[in-house]
């Protein structure tokens, strides 16, 4: 699943290639990706243009004249830019055509992605956006904030870090890396963390996400170079997907366990 760094990379790449181009056609091949009225979705996009692309958490926010198009890639969603005369491939579900004879094509093998058109004034009151937690780079992400969020949460801290209403943008890959950098066992209950440990999570999250963005994200399985950009941060991962390999700190072998149905990688020596 694309996480914050990967979605930010997609945003930056699309901004260079699709802004200020007139939309002349919108094909909806699989309508269930769209939340709301499909005909209204098409009508709002037609003869419009993308003025900017924003991001909140893992949501891409395409700015139109009076509206925003919200887009979440979920597990396998990707955007391609192609010539309009290219054959439409299997799993290309939404085709937005521009006046320069290029398309923005949304590709999703599992069809889990979502798109939604909203009025600009409604952005921060839209359910999908208003429930987002604070991002790793947000200056208001503090130990006091995390302690309040973790209070009474008996779930493993790994599960808590995947809750987008607590920290927005972290997924399975970076949650593993953050906990390793913070020297916190992923099975620890969230409520057991103290102020110092919360501060370590904040600093680790900020550093790891910033570095991952600089390296265009992590290319593992579902996040690929669909826009001509291949992430490089997989070369800097310390524990994720490193089962059976030596810990870079102590040399102990990295273990893999399941927490909440998600594969979790950690060093049980460094992360006691």
C-alpha positions, 0 to 999 in steps of 0.5 A: 500500500502506498504510504505518505512518502509514496503518495507525496511522490505521486503528488509531486510528479503529477504536479509537473505534468497535468496542471492547467490542462483542459479536461475534455473527456472523462470515462468511468469504466468501473463506477464503484470507485467513485463515491457519489453521483457518477454523472455529476462527477463527470460534469464537474471535471469536464472543461475544468482543469487541475489548478494544484494538487494537495495532500492530507495523509494518504489522500491526494487532493486535486484542486479544480475551480470550485471543487476538490477531487479527493483520491485515495490509492488504497492497496494497489491504486496507481496513476499513469499518464498516457497518450489518449490514442493508447489502448485502454488496459485492463484495470484502468478504471477512470480515464481523464483526457486532456486537450493535449491528447494525453490521459490521466489513467487510474489503474487499480487491480483490486478496485479498492481505491476511492474518488470523491468530488466535494466543494472547496468550502467543505474540505475540512468538514469532509469525513475522510479529511477531518478524521485524519490525525497529525502528520509526522512533520506537523509541529503540533505532533507532540508527546502530550498529543500522543500520550492522550491518544494512547491513553487507555489503548491496550492494543499493540503500539504497532496497531496504534501507529497504523491508526490514521486518526492518530498519526496520518500517513504511516503504514506497515513499512514505516511503522516497523521502521519507526518502532525500530528506530525508537527501540520500542517493541511492536507488541507493547501496549500503546497505553504503556508508553511514556513521554520519552518513548513518545518523543522518540516515535515523533522524532523517528517518524519525522526523520524517516518520512522526510528521508523516504520522500527525498528517496521518492518512497519505497518500491516494494510490490504495489508501489511501482514506477507507474509515473516514471519514478522508482522509489529508492528508500527500500535500500535504507530499510533497517528491519522491514522485509529483513526476516532472518537477516542480522540487526544493523545494531546488535547482529541478532536476527530480525524476526517476523510476527503477525500483529493485527493480521499485518506482517511485522518485522523487529529485533527482539534484542534491541526492541525489548 
